[in-house]
Amino acid sequence: MPKKKVLVVDDETMIRFLLSEALQGWGYDVIEAETGAQTLAALSTAQIAAVLLDINLPDSSGLDLLREIKRRSPGIGVIMVTGETFYDTAVSALRGGADDFIGKPIRLEELRFALDHAIEVVGHSVQQENQEEERESPMISEPRVLIVSDSAERIPRLQSILPPKEAETTSVVFPEEWGYVASGKFDLALIDVGPELLEAVLRAIRASGSGRADIPVLVENSRIGEVGNFPGVMPKYRAMPCGHTEMIRLARRRLTTITSHVRVKHLL
């Protein structure tokens, strides 16, 4: 079987080099591009399975390029690469058709599973899908989701975001309860609190040694008003503000990626 080709798009030579080395080690062929023009040229001359696309390019917007890639080749998986301070832009990327996003500094393990999943989702690897089905085990544990709200009445609304029977949830309502789950390990956090509690909740989630230092955190923005009212808070704690509909989409996307990750780890 020929190796699948991944197009790495970034204007920084060292990042392209490091990503290319990792991808080749995972069994992919790599094509590099540092501009939007080179990206579109590569798409027209090679059969690309996936694109790692930096949001900031010297000659074009990564978001505009994303839309053009999806217009030309909707079957190509696209993973956006963004700095930690641009999570609002990442939301726009997902709305624009990106299959996932990865923050800088890039964690290679996270990238590998996101890339494998993106290729599988867009249908470029029937063989890989069959292999994944054969390797599935009924003993695989469900992803664990932490739900934090300041209203018990809103907890069912957050729980309804998650696919039935596909996640284990722990719900916390009062600040006094935060300590009860401090030692727990979670794969995703959904936050629905008023502005007076927001930063304290995010600080507790990112606390060192809590087992939650690197998990995705989604914040219901209807409770906190304008994101601009919290300058630096979202980037500092690597949290993504989103509406309820967007939270549903992102949470389910993340749970699918996490489940794929756990399945592979279980087999190693």
RODREN-812145 format. One line per field, with one value per residue (C-alpha): x, y, z; residue in three letters; residue number from 1. Coordinates in steps of 0.25 Angstrom, whole numbers, always signed. Each point is the difference from the previous one (the first is absolute). Layout:
<nodes>
X <- c(X / ...) .
Y <- c(Y / ...) .
Z <- c(Z / ...) .
type <- c(ALA / ...) .
seq <- c(NUM / ...) .
</nodes>
This chain:
<nodes>
X <- c(+0 / +6 / +2 / -10 / +5 / -1 / +2 / +7 / -3 / +8 / +9 / +10 / +11 / +2 / -14 / -1 / +12 / -4 / -14 / +5 / +10 / -12 / -9 / +10 / +2 / -14 / +0 / -5 / +6 / +2 / -2 / +4 / -5 / +3 / -11 / -14 / +4 / +9 / -11 / -10 / +11 / +3 / -15 / -1 / +12 / +0 / -11 / +0 / -7 / +1 / +5 / +7 / -3 / +6 / -11 / +11 / +6 / +8 / -8 / -14 / -9 / +0 / -15 / -2 / +9 / -8 / -13 / +7 / +6 / -13 / -7 / +10 / +2 / -11 / +5 / +14 / +1 / +5 / +6 / +2 / +13 / -2 / +7 / -6 / -5 / -9 / -10 / -11 / +6 / +0 / -15 / -1 / +9 / -10 / -12 / +8 / +1 / +13 / +0 / +8 / +9 / +14 / +6 / +14 / +9 / -4 / -1 / +4 / -9 / -12 / +3 / +2 / -14 / -6 / +6 / -4 / -14 / -1 / +4 / -10 / -11 / +1 / +0 / +14 / +4 / -10 / +10 / +4 / -15 / -1 / +12 / -5 / -13 / +7 / +9 / -12 / -1 / -13 / +9 / +4 / -4 / -9 / +6 / -2 / -7 / +1 / -13 / +1 / -12 / -5 / -14 / -5 / -12 / +10 / +8 / -10 / +1 / +15 / -1 / -9 / +12 / +7 / -4 / -8 / +8 / +13 / +6 / +1 / -4 / +4 / -9 / +4 / -9 / +6 / +14 / +1 / -1 / +12 / +9 / -8 / +5 / +14 / +6 / -8 / +5 / -9 / +0 / -8 / -6 / -13 / -2 / -13 / +2 / -3 / +12 / +3 / +4 / +6 / +15 / +0 / -6 / +10 / +11 / -5 / +0 / +14 / +6 / +13 / -2 / -15 / +0 / -7 / +12 / -1 / -14 / -9 / -9 / -13 / -6 / -15 / +1 / -15 / +3 / +12 / -4 / +11 / +13 / +7 / -5 / +11 / +13 / +10 / -8 / -4 / +14 / +7 / -8 / -1 / -16 / -9 / -12 / -12 / -15 / -8 / -1 / +15 / +2 / -8 / +8 / +14 / -3 / -5 / +12 / +10 / -7 / +2 / +15 / +2 / -7 / +9 / +12 / -4 / -3 / +14 / +7 / -8 / +6 / +15) .
Y <- c(+0 / +14 / +9 / +11 / +14 / +11 / +15 / +8 / +15 / +9 / +12 / -4 / -9 / -7 / -3 / -6 / -9 / -5 / -3 / -7 / -9 / -4 / -3 / -8 / -8 / -3 / -5 / +12 / +6 / +15 / +12 / +14 / +13 / +14 / +9 / -1 / -1 / -12 / -6 / +1 / -5 / -12 / -3 / +0 / -9 / -11 / -8 / +5 / -7 / +11 / +14 / +6 / +15 / +11 / +11 / +12 / -1 / +11 / +1 / -4 / -3 / -14 / +1 / +4 / -11 / -10 / +4 / -1 / -14 / -5 / +6 / -7 / -13 / -2 / -14 / +5 / +1 / +13 / +3 / +14 / +4 / +12 / +7 / -1 / +14 / -2 / -10 / +10 / -2 / -15 / +1 / +7 / -11 / -11 / +8 / +1 / -15 / -3 / -15 / +4 / +10 / -1 / +11 / +4 / -5 / -12 / -13 / -11 / -11 / +9 / +3 / -14 / -5 / +13 / -3 / -14 / +3 / +11 / -9 / -11 / +10 / +5 / -14 / -1 / -12 / -12 / -10 / +8 / +1 / -15 / -2 / +9 / -8 / -13 / +6 / +5 / -6 / +1 / +2 / +14 / +10 / +12 / +14 / +8 / +13 / +11 / +9 / +13 / +9 / +9 / -5 / -14 / +3 / +2 / -13 / -9 / +10 / -2 / -15 / +0 / +5 / -14 / -12 / -10 / -10 / +4 / +8 / +0 / +13 / +7 / +12 / +11 / +11 / +7 / +5 / -8 / -12 / +3 / -7 / -13 / -2 / +6 / -13 / -5 / -2 / +6 / +0 / +13 / +11 / +7 / +13 / +8 / +11 / +14 / +11 / +1 / -15 / -2 / +3 / -8 / -12 / +0 / +2 / -12 / -9 / +4 / -2 / -7 / -15 / +0 / -10 / +11 / +9 / -3 / -4 / +8 / +10 / +5 / +13 / +3 / +15 / +3 / +1 / +9 / +10 / +6 / -8 / +14 / +2 / -10 / +5 / -11 / -10 / -10 / -1 / -1 / -12 / -5 / +0 / +1 / +9 / -5 / +0 / -12 / -5 / +1 / -6 / -13 / +0 / +1 / -9 / -11 / +2 / -1 / -12 / -7 / +3 / -4 / -13 / -3 / +4 / -9 / -12 / +1 / +2 / -12 / -9 / +4) .
Z <- c(+0 / -4 / +12 / +2 / -3 / +11 / -4 / +11 / -2 / +9 / -3 / +11 / -6 / +14 / +2 / -14 / +3 / +14 / -5 / -13 / +9 / +9 / -12 / -7 / +12 / +1 / -14 / -8 / -13 / +3 / -10 / +6 / -4 / +7 / -8 / -4 / -15 / +2 / +8 / -12 / -10 / +9 / +0 / -15 / -2 / +11 / +6 / +15 / +11 / +10 / +2 / +13 / -2 / +8 / +2 / -3 / -13 / -7 / -13 / +5 / +11 / +5 / +2 / -15 / -4 / +8 / -7 / -14 / +3 / +4 / -12 / -9 / +7 / +11 / +3 / +5 / +15 / +5 / +14 / +4 / +8 / +9 / +11 / +14 / -1 / -12 / +5 / -5 / -14 / +2 / +2 / -14 / -6 / +5 / -5 / -14 / -1 / +7 / +5 / +13 / +6 / +7 / +9 / +0 / +6 / -7 / +8 / -10 / +7 / -1 / -15 / -4 / +5 / -5 / -14 / +0 / +4 / -11 / -11 / +5 / +1 / -14 / -6 / -5 / +7 / -1 / +3 / +13 / +4 / -1 / +8 / +11 / +0 / +1 / +12 / +8 / +14 / +8 / +13 / -5 / +11 / -4 / +0 / +13 / -1 / +11 / +0 / +9 / +1 / +11 / -2 / +2 / -9 / -12 / +2 / -8 / -11 / +0 / +1 / -12 / -8 / +1 / -8 / +8 / +7 / -7 / +12 / +15 / +6 / +14 / +3 / +10 / +4 / +12 / +2 / +13 / -9 / -9 / +10 / -1 / -14 / +1 / -1 / -12 / -14 / -11 / -15 / -2 / +8 / -3 / +8 / +2 / +11 / +2 / -2 / +15 / +0 / -13 / +2 / +14 / -7 / -12 / +10 / +8 / -13 / -4 / +14 / +0 / +3 / -1 / -12 / -8 / -4 / -15 / -3 / -10 / +8 / -7 / +7 / -3 / -4 / +2 / +15 / +0 / -10 / -10 / +0 / +0 / +14 / +4 / -6 / +0 / +8 / -11 / -6 / +14 / +3 / -14 / +0 / -12 / +1 / -8 / -1 / +3 / -14 / -2 / +13 / -4 / -13 / +7 / +11 / -9 / -9 / +12 / +6 / -13 / -1 / +15 / -3 / -12 / +9 / +11 / -9 / -6 / +14 / +5 / -11 / +2) .
type <- c(MET / PRO / LYS / LYS / LYS / VAL / LEU / VAL / VAL / ASP / ASP / GLU / THR / MET / ILE / ARG / PHE / LEU / LEU / SER / GLU / ALA / LEU / GLN / GLY / TRP / GLY / TYR / ASP / VAL / ILE / GLU / ALA / GLU / THR / GLY / ALA / GLN / THR / LEU / ALA / ALA / LEU / SER / THR / ALA / GLN / ILE / ALA / ALA / VAL / LEU / LEU / ASP / ILE / ASN / LEU / PRO / ASP / SER / SER / GLY / LEU / ASP / LEU / LEU / ARG / GLU / ILE / LYS / ARG / ARG / SER / PRO / GLY / ILE / GLY / VAL / ILE / MET / VAL / THR / GLY / GLU / THR / PHE / TYR / ASP / THR / ALA / VAL / SER / ALA / LEU / ARG / GLY / GLY / ALA / ASP / ASP / PHE / ILE / GLY / LYS / PRO / ILE / ARG / LEU / GLU / GLU / LEU / ARG / PHE / ALA / LEU / ASP / HIS / ALA / ILE / GLU / VAL / VAL / GLY / HIS / SER / VAL / GLN / GLN / GLU / ASN / GLN / GLU / GLU / GLU / ARG / GLU / SER / PRO / MET / ILE / SER / GLU / PRO / ARG / VAL / LEU / ILE / VAL / SER / ASP / SER / ALA / GLU / ARG / ILE / PRO / ARG / LEU / GLN / SER / ILE / LEU / PRO / PRO / LYS / GLU / ALA / GLU / THR / THR / SER / VAL / VAL / PHE / PRO / GLU / GLU / TRP / GLY / TYR / VAL / ALA / SER / GLY / LYS / PHE / ASP / LEU / ALA / LEU / ILE / ASP / VAL / GLY / PRO / GLU / LEU / LEU / GLU / ALA / VAL / LEU / ARG / ALA / ILE / ARG / ALA / SER / GLY / SER / GLY / ARG / ALA / ASP / ILE / PRO / VAL / LEU / VAL / GLU / ASN / SER / ARG / ILE / GLY / GLU / VAL / GLY / ASN / PHE / PRO / GLY / VAL / MET / PRO / LYS / TYR / ARG / ALA / MET / PRO / CYS / GLY / HIS / THR / GLU / MET / ILE / ARG / LEU / ALA / ARG / ARG / ARG / LEU / THR / THR / ILE / THR / SER / HIS / VAL / ARG / VAL / LYS / HIS / LEU / LEU) .
seq <- c(1 / 2 / 3 / 4 / 5 / 6 / 7 / 8 / 9 / 10 / 11 / 12 / 13 / 14 / 15 / 16 / 17 / 18 / 19 / 20 / 21 / 22 / 23 / 24 / 25 / 26 / 27 / 28 / 29 / 30 / 31 / 32 / 33 / 34 / 35 / 36 / 37 / 38 / 39 / 40 / 41 / 42 / 43 / 44 / 45 / 46 / 47 / 48 / 49 / 50 / 51 / 52 / 53 / 54 / 55 / 56 / 57 / 58 / 59 / 60 / 61 / 62 / 63 / 64 / 65 / 66 / 67 / 68 / 69 / 70 / 71 / 72 / 73 / 74 / 75 / 76 / 77 / 78 / 79 / 80 / 81 / 82 / 83 / 84 / 85 / 86 / 87 / 88 / 89 / 90 / 91 / 92 / 93 / 94 / 95 / 96 / 97 / 98 / 99 / 100 / 101 / 102 / 103 / 104 / 105 / 106 / 107 / 108 / 109 / 110 / 111 / 112 / 113 / 114 / 115 / 116 / 117 / 118 / 119 / 120 / 121 / 122 / 123 / 124 / 125 / 126 / 127 / 128 / 129 / 130 / 131 / 132 / 133 / 134 / 135 / 136 / 137 / 138 / 139 / 140 / 141 / 142 / 143 / 144 / 145 / 146 / 147 / 148 / 149 / 150 / 151 / 152 / 153 / 154 / 155 / 156 / 157 / 158 / 159 / 160 / 161 / 162 / 163 / 164 / 165 / 166 / 167 / 168 / 169 / 170 / 171 / 172 / 173 / 174 / 175 / 176 / 177 / 178 / 179 / 180 / 181 / 182 / 183 / 184 / 185 / 186 / 187 / 188 / 189 / 190 / 191 / 192 / 193 / 194 / 195 / 196 / 197 / 198 / 199 / 200 / 201 / 202 / 203 / 204 / 205 / 206 / 207 / 208 / 209 / 210 / 211 / 212 / 213 / 214 / 215 / 216 / 217 / 218 / 219 / 220 / 221 / 222 / 223 / 224 / 225 / 226 / 227 / 228 / 229 / 230 / 231 / 232 / 233 / 234 / 235 / 236 / 237 / 238 / 239 / 240 / 241 / 242 / 243 / 244 / 245 / 246 / 247 / 248 / 249 / 250 / 251 / 252 / 253 / 254 / 255 / 256 / 257 / 258 / 259 / 260 / 261 / 262 / 263 / 264 / 265 / 266 / 267 / 268) .
</nodes>
